[in-house]
């Protein structure tokens, strides 16, 4: 196991991707992440486990390697501090600057790049990973990843089918036809 000092600069190639990443990514999302890194530079951190394996930011790390961002500043924590990246070249008050565009790029690339791998989700649930705080059962069902005994941990009621086979959301009452 490689040990890191409190902050240390290492090579991106020293990190290992999550070989069971549940986000397959999308072609358009990959393009957008790569374009954002090329045009606007790095804007947020990725998350590593204690062995240098990527927990969050696998797609960002892949694109960073593609555009030549080879150096990684590792900040060691126990998860009790928020790690902030300060870009000294950006100012949200500068209308001609890149800060506002980077805010949009960050949100939009995350939205477009997400493509769940139902097989990985189902495997993780079967192995005991609790996804009840992050998914409703019907969401996993829609993805094709619901094991028969899945239930949310928050005790919330699940959507139900009415007599016309429409799904009714227990939180808002919205009705829709199942896919």
Secondary structure, DSSP 8 states (H G I E B T S, - for coil): -----SEEEEEGGGSB--TT-SB---HHHHHHHHHHHHHH---S--EE-TTSBEEE-HHHHHHHHHTT--EEEEE---SSS------TT--TT-TTSSHHHHHHHHHHHHHHH--B-HHHHHHHHHTT---TTT--HHHHHHHT---TT---TT-----EE-TTSEEE-TTT--EEE--
